[in-house]
Amino acid sequence: MKISGSIALVTGANRGIGRQFAQLLLERGSAKVYATARNPESIDIPGVERLRLDITDPASIAAAAAATTDVDLLVNNAGVLTGANLVTGDLDQIRLEMDTHFYGTLGMIRAYAPLLAANGGGAIVNVLSALSWFSYDGANAYSAAKAAEWSLTNGARLELAKQNTLVTGVHLGSADTDMSAAYQGSKVDPADVVRAALDGVEAGRLEVVVDEWSAGVKASLARDPFEFYRASLAS
Ligand SMILES: NC(=O)c1ccc[n+]([C@@H]2O[C@H](COP(=O)([O-])OP(=O)(O)OC[C@H]3O[C@@H](n4cnc5c(N)ncnc54)[C@H](OP(=O)(O)O)[C@@H]3O)[C@@H](O)[C@H]2O)c1
């Protein structure tokens, strides 16, 4: 999959990592970039095609797909972090996390799979997280939703291989966006996330692990979970 000449669609392109995707896709030579958002007037990137899209609304997905039949690179970036926990958290918030990360991304993949097939296969990028691989008290609904989205990524990849669609999962720890504003630790530049993701797509990679923290979390899955959660369980 070459970025140059691609026709890309990015969800949540008005800010954060999605805005960087739209911008860098243009810089790397995409022939057209559909920058989508719930409020397209909030998209301020010159040269993109602005489009309204709420990934939790099936009618909105259908309308977007009907208007963008030429897409061959779909970037599922839109996401929310409610801060809800699972056992006592607000169920509506937990459902919003699942509706966005899992069902929203699933809806996009189902709508765009036939278009990608018609356009030669193309690629799908799903923006996942290190939190697909671990839980964190205070963001457990997000972790569950990102884990579901990771599994969706793996399953869709198998199902779409026959139509020659690359499905790339991108995992990162913390990036410097509104979503992580309250987090005090180190954060990667959203532009570096996008560079790694687009390099991964061009290299045909199934998975892009952006930072050392995410790589360490992934490695921990092969060990006894007590090692990873020791400090959290003690507090
Ligand atoms: N920042 C991090 O530390 C971090 C770490 C790991 C993974 N991620 C993932 O990276 C992706 C981008 O996050 P970000 O850091 O750029 O967050 P952000 O700055 O908070 O931006 C989130 C974007 O998603 C959009 N969005 C939310 N719900 C939507 C919906 N139903 N339909 C369409 N768009 C919707 C938002 O649109 P509005 O402006 O309309 O709200 C916004 O454009 C997410 O999938 C997130 O889970 C982020």
Ligand as a Chemical Component Dictionary entry (heavy atoms), coordinates in Angstrom:
data_LIG
# 
_chem_comp.id                   LIG 
_chem_comp.type                 NON-POLYMER 
_chem_comp.pdbx_formal_charge   0 
_chem_comp.three_letter_code    LIG 
# 
loop_
_chem_comp_atom.comp_id 
_chem_comp_atom.atom_id 
_chem_comp_atom.alt_atom_id 
_chem_comp_atom.type_symbol 
_chem_comp_atom.charge 
_chem_comp_atom.model_Cartn_x 
_chem_comp_atom.model_Cartn_y 
_chem_comp_atom.model_Cartn_z 
_chem_comp_atom.pdbx_ordinal 
LIG N1  N1  N 0  -3.910  10.440 23.322 1  
LIG C1  C1  C 0  -3.485  9.300  23.799 2  
LIG O1  O1  O 0  -2.708  9.261  24.780 3  
LIG C2  C2  C 0  -3.887  7.990  23.160 4  
LIG C3  C3  C 0  -3.215  6.830  23.547 5  
LIG C4  C4  C 0  -3.557  5.619  22.957 6  
LIG C5  C5  C 0  -4.547  5.582  21.994 7  
LIG N2  N2  N 1  -5.201  6.743  21.652 8  
LIG C6  C6  C 0  -6.253  6.626  20.651 9  
LIG O2  O2  O 0  -5.979  7.540  19.607 10 
LIG C7  C7  C 0  -7.194  7.902  18.954 11 
LIG C8  C8  C 0  -7.252  9.415  18.827 12 
LIG O3  O3  O 0  -7.243  9.968  20.133 13 
LIG P1  P1  P 0  -6.687  11.432 20.441 14 
LIG O4  O4  O 0  -5.613  11.273 21.443 15 
LIG O5  O5  O -1 -6.425  12.172 19.193 16 
LIG O6  O6  O 0  -7.966  12.015 21.195 17 
LIG P2  P2  P 0  -8.727  13.414 21.125 18 
LIG O7  O7  O 0  -7.748  14.517 20.915 19 
LIG O8  O8  O 0  -9.596  13.427 22.327 20 
LIG O9  O9  O 0  -9.602  13.272 19.794 21 
LIG C9  C9  C 0  -10.609 12.319 19.716 22 
LIG C10 C10 C 0  -11.250 12.454 18.342 23 
LIG O10 O10 O 0  -12.240 11.437 18.200 24 
LIG C11 C11 C 0  -13.445 12.080 17.777 25 
LIG N3  N3  N 0  -14.631 11.320 18.130 26 
LIG C12 C12 C 0  -15.026 10.873 19.355 27 
LIG N4  N4  N 0  -16.194 10.208 19.248 28 
LIG C13 C13 C 0  -16.543 10.230 17.939 29 
LIG C14 C14 C 0  -17.624 9.721  17.197 30 
LIG N5  N5  N 0  -18.648 9.065  17.805 31 
LIG N6  N6  N 0  -17.641 9.911  15.858 32 
LIG C15 C15 C 0  -16.645 10.572 15.238 33 
LIG N7  N7  N 0  -15.603 11.114 15.883 34 
LIG C16 C16 C 0  -15.556 10.942 17.213 35 
LIG C17 C17 C 0  -13.401 13.433 18.443 36 
LIG O11 O11 O 0  -14.338 14.293 17.851 37 
LIG P3  P3  P 0  -15.024 15.551 18.660 38 
LIG O12 O12 O 0  -14.069 16.702 18.514 39 
LIG O13 O13 O 0  -16.332 15.725 17.982 40 
LIG O14 O14 O 0  -15.173 15.102 20.097 41 
LIG C18 C18 C 0  -11.952 13.800 18.172 42 
LIG O15 O15 O 0  -11.787 14.233 16.842 43 
LIG C19 C19 C 0  -8.315  7.300  19.803 44 
LIG O16 O16 O 0  -8.772  6.109  19.203 45 
LIG C20 C20 C 0  -7.642  6.996  21.126 46 
LIG O17 O17 O 0  -8.295  5.958  21.821 47 
LIG C21 C21 C 0  -4.890  7.922  22.200 48 
# 
loop_
_chem_comp_bond.comp_id 
_chem_comp_bond.atom_id_1 
_chem_comp_bond.atom_id_2 
_chem_comp_bond.value_order 
_chem_comp_bond.pdbx_ordinal 
LIG N1  C1  SING 1  
LIG C1  O1  DOUB 2  
LIG C1  C2  SING 3  
LIG C2  C3  SING 4  
LIG C2  C21 DOUB 5  
LIG C3  C4  DOUB 6  
LIG C4  C5  SING 7  
LIG C5  N2  DOUB 8  
LIG N2  C6  SING 9  
LIG N2  C21 SING 10 
LIG C6  O2  SING 11 
LIG C6  C20 SING 12 
LIG O2  C7  SING 13 
LIG C7  C8  SING 14 
LIG C7  C19 SING 15 
LIG C8  O3  SING 16 
LIG O3  P1  SING 17 
LIG P1  O4  DOUB 18 
LIG P1  O5  SING 19 
LIG P1  O6  SING 20 
LIG O6  P2  SING 21 
LIG P2  O7  DOUB 22 
LIG P2  O8  SING 23 
LIG P2  O9  SING 24 
LIG O9  C9  SING 25 
LIG C9  C10 SING 26 
LIG C10 O10 SING 27 
LIG C10 C18 SING 28 
LIG O10 C11 SING 29 
LIG C11 N3  SING 30 
LIG C11 C17 SING 31 
LIG N3  C12 SING 32 
LIG N3  C16 SING 33 
LIG C12 N4  DOUB 34 
LIG N4  C13 SING 35 
LIG C13 C14 SING 36 
LIG C13 C16 DOUB 37 
LIG C14 N5  SING 38 
LIG C14 N6  DOUB 39 
LIG N6  C15 SING 40 
LIG C15 N7  DOUB 41 
LIG N7  C16 SING 42 
LIG C17 O11 SING 43 
LIG C17 C18 SING 44 
LIG O11 P3  SING 45 
LIG P3  O12 DOUB 46 
LIG P3  O13 SING 47 
LIG P3  O14 SING 48 
LIG C18 O15 SING 49 
LIG C19 O16 SING 50 
LIG C19 C20 SING 51 
LIG C20 O17 SING 52 
# 
